[in-house]
Amino acid sequence: MKFALCNEMFEARPMAEVCSVASRLGYHGIEFAPFTLAASATEVSPKQRREIRKVIKDHGLETVGLHWLFARPVGAKNLSPLHMTTPEQAVWQRTRDYLAALLDLCHDLGGKVLVLGSPKQRSILENQTKQGAWKRAVEMLRSVLDQAAGLGLTICFEPLTVEEGMKMVREIGHPNFKIHLDVKAMSSEAQPVAAVIRSVKAADIGHFHVNDPNLYGPGMGEVDYAPIAQAIRDVGYDKWLSVEVFKYDPDPETIARKSIDYLHQFWP
């Protein structure tokens, strides 16, 4: 099992500093929120992409991929609205084109997975049916998955419920489209997290975020990872576990250290 850090908790710190912390603590990779690199993925120049990739490699790390794909910094200007289920064709096309640009960015940074969360940008709009929103999302994903395959990338769908997410995975039926599992999200489901994990096969899991419903890292809340770790072993998932948190106090280093120390209890 390999451990990664999601970079947004370090906010504006230099990439070399982020990588130094991750490497020193024993992480194997870095996962990016694109808005931490620039207001738009298209604004990350080829030179910057090469430099970021080199810094990561120089610290003995790997680029895992991207998440928060359609989110953007508060106050960012000159950005068209993005929404993947909208019936408005112009907005849908801009979103589709931006997703294609994110695929290129992920590849250029050396990543392999893109986690499709960004709930505000895929929500059901007023006067729109769930069926209509679902159809638009499926159309968009199908339109870029051959590009993803050509670049060696996997789009990982982060669902409201894993059961619903697997319905989309099965409907699309593309080897480069898989389910994304997230402990915080699964903690809100009716079944225990371990049972939710066992409901899918390792071949269907594209990526995995570890955290706690209290918005901190694994081991920093009430969720016991012993049954979760056993379920992960039982289904045979052996790729990345990325620490994704939403509260950054007391500081990123403390969160990163406590998280990996806890994970090492189950994956020495």
N, C-alpha and C positions, 0 to 999 in steps of 0.2 A: 504494500500500500504506500502511495506517495501523498505527502501533505503539501498544501499550497495556501497562500494568503491572498485574499482579495485586497487590492491596493487602495481602495477608496478611503479606508479608515486612516491612512497616512496623509490624506488630503493633499496639500501642496508641497510636501517634502520631495527633495530631489530623488530621482530614480535610483541613483547609486546608494543613497542612504536607506531607502526601502529594501533594496536587495541585500545590503549589508546586514540589516536586522534579520531578514528572513533566513539568510544563509547561516548566520551565527547561531540562531535558535534551532536549526536543524530542519527547516522547511526545504522542499525540493523544487517548488515552483511559485510563480506569481500569476495571478488572474486579474485582468484589467476591467475596470469600468471605463468605457471609451471617453466619457466626459472628463475624466481626470487628465487626459492627454491633450484635448483641444475641445473647443465648442462643438466641432463637428469632426467625424472621422475623416472626412475629405480634406480637412485642414492639417492633418498629420503628414508632413512632407516625407518623401522617400528617404531623405537624409535622416530625419528624426526616427523613422522606423528602423533604419539600420543601426543607429546609435543606441536605441532602446534595446534592441535584440542583442547587441554586443555587450551592453552593461549587464544584462541578465546572464548571458553566457559566461562573462568574466567572473561572476560571483558563483559559478557552479550551479546555476538554477536553470529551470525550463520555463517557457511561457506556456501556461495552461490554455488560455483562451480569453474570451470576453463575456461579460454579463452586463445587466442594465443596458441593453442594446439601444433602446429608444429614449432613455432618460437623457436630460441635458441640464447643465447648471442653471440655477435660478438667475434670471437676469440676462441670459444669453440672448443676443440680438441677431437679427437677420437669419433666423432659422425658420423654415416652413414647418407648420404643424405636422406631426406624424401620427398616423393611426392605421393599424393594419386591418381593422374590420369595417372601416367606414364605407358607406355606399357611394361616397363622393369620389369619383374616379381619379381626379387630379391629386387629391391627398393620398389615396391608396397607391398611386403610381410613384409619388415622391417617397413614400415609406418603403415600397418595394425596392426602389433604386438605392435608397439608403442602406437597406439590409444587404444588398449586393455589395455596396461599398464597405460595409462592416466585414463581410467575408474576405474581401481583399486585404483589409487592415489586419485581421486575425492571422491570415496566412503570412503576411509580410513580417509580423512580429514573432512568427514561429509557433503560433497557437494551433490547437486542434479542435477546440469545442467553442460553441457560442450558446450561452444560456439565454433562452427567450422568456424573460419575465416581463418587466415593464408593464404592469397591469393597467395603468391609465391609458396606454397606447393600444390596448387590445380589448377594451371594455365594450359592452353592448351599449350603443348610443340610444338616445331618446327616439322613440318611434321605430326602433329596429328590433327584429325578432332574434332570439338566440340562434335559430336555424340560419338566418341571414348572415349574422356575424360569423358563425362557424364556417359557412361556405366561403366568405371572403378571406378568412384566415387560411383555410386550406388552399385556396387559389394562390395566395401569396407564397406560401411555403413551397408548394409544388413548382412555382415559377423559378425558384432559386436553388433547389436541391441538386440539380445536375451541376450547377456551378460549384456548390459546396463539395460535391463528390470529386470534381476535377481538381480542386485545391486540397483534397485530403482532409476536409473539415466535416464535423457533425454538428447539426443544430439540435439543441436539447431543449425540449419544451417543459417549462415549469408550470404545472397545472394548479388549479384550485384544489382539485382532488386527483389523486393518482389514477383512480378508476376512469375518470373523465379524460385525463391526459392520455391514457393508454388507448382509449377509443379513437383519438386523433392519430396516434402513432399507427394503429392498425389500419385506419382508413387511408392514410397517406401511403403507407406501405413502402417506404423508401429506406434503404439501409443507412442513409446518412441523416435520418431523423429519428431521434430517440427520446425517451422520457428523462427528465431531470428530477432528482429527489433532493428534498431540503427538509432537514429535521424540524425547523421552526414551523414550516408549512404543514408537514405531516402530523405535527403535534395537535393540530386543530381538527383532525379527522376523527370519525367515530371509533375506528379501531386503534389499538396501540400502534405506535410507530413501527415496531418490529413486525407486526402482522401486515402492515401496509407494504413494507419492504419485501416481505415474502410473497406478496401478491404479484410480483413481476419477476421476470427472468433477467439474469445478468446481461444477456445479449441485448435486452431492451433498455438498459440503463446507460445513458450517455455520460452523465456527470452527477456529482453528489456534493451538496453543501452541508457543512456541519456548523451548528449554532444552537441557540436555545430560544424558547418563546419570549424570554425576558430581553431579547435583542442583543445579548452578549455571546461570547464564544462557548464552545462545548465545555462542560464541567463548571461553568460559571452560573448555572441556574439549577433548577430542580430536575431536569431530565437526566435519567440514568442511562448511560451509554452501554452498559453491559449487555442488555438484550438487543440493543441496536447493533452492536459489534457482532454478536452471534448471528443475527439475521443476515448481516452483510456477508459473513463467512458462509452461511448456509446457502445463499443464492449464488455465491461465487463471484461477487463483484470485487475487483482487485485493481482499480485504476486510481483516480484522484479523490481525495477528500479535501475540499477547499473550505477554509474558515472564512465565513461571511458574517459580519456583525453589523449592527445598525446603531449601536451606542459606542462611543470611542473613549469614554473615560474609564479609568484615570488617565490612560495613555495607550497608544497602539502597541508599544513594546510589551507592556504588562499583559494586555489581552492576548497578544500573540504567544507569549511565553506560557501563560496559564493554559491556553488552549492546547498547545502541542504537548505540554507535560501531561495533560489529562488524556489526550489521545494515545500517548505512548503506554498508558496503563493497559490498553487493549490491543495495540499494535506496537510491541517493543521494537 
